[in-house]
Amino acid sequence: MMMNCKQATALLSQQMDRPLTLRERMSLRFHTMMCSGCSNFDDQMHDLRHITRVYAKGERPTNTDNKEH
């Protein structure tokens, strides 16, 4: 059965807190290869995690998308 976006975003959130099973990783990878919305969500989750870790250290976050703002 094909994973839907609700299931994919739930797993993308969970992967920040626990290791995903092989089946979950494969299903998620397949879904994000086909779904730009969930792929963007994954990128944003990683960016937020990086920013919060840097902020917790008292440092200034660098631009995570390499674009000038």
C-alpha positions in Angstrom: 0.0 0.0 0.0 1.2 3.5 -0.9 2.0 5.8 2.0 0.0 9.0 2.0 1.2 12.5 3.0 -0.2 12.3 6.5 1.6 9.1 7.2 4.8 10.4 5.6 4.9 13.6 7.7 4.2 11.6 10.8 7.3 9.4 10.1 9.3 12.5 9.1 8.6 13.9 12.6 9.2 10.6 14.3 12.6 10.0 12.6 13.9 13.0 14.6 13.2 11.1 17.9 13.7 7.4 17.0 15.3 5.2 14.4 12.9 4.2 11.7 12.6 0.5 10.7 13.9 -0.5 7.3 10.3 -0.8 6.0 9.5 2.7 7.2 12.7 4.2 5.7 12.1 2.6 2.3 8.4 3.6 2.2 9.3 7.2 3.3 12.1 7.5 0.8 9.8 6.3 -2.0 7.1 8.7 -1.0 9.4 11.7 -0.7 10.9 11.0 -4.1 7.5 11.4 -5.6 6.0 14.1 -3.4 7.6 17.5 -3.4 5.5 18.7 -0.5 6.7 16.0 1.8 10.3 16.4 0.5 10.1 20.1 1.4 8.7 19.2 4.8 11.6 16.9 5.4 14.1 19.7 4.5 12.3 22.1 6.8 12.4 19.6 9.7 16.1 19.2 9.3 16.6 23.0 9.1 14.6 23.6 12.2 16.5 20.9 14.1 19.8 22.5 13.1 18.6 26.0 14.0 17.4 24.9 17.5 20.6 23.0 18.2 22.7 26.0 17.3 20.4 28.4 19.3 20.6 26.1 22.3 24.4 26.4 22.2 24.1 30.2 22.2 25.4 30.6 18.7 23.9 32.4 15.7 22.4 30.0 13.1 23.8 30.2 9.6 21.6 30.4 6.6 20.5 26.7 6.0 19.4 27.1 2.4 22.5 28.9 1.1 20.3 31.8 -0.3 20.8 35.5 0.4 18.0 37.1 2.3 
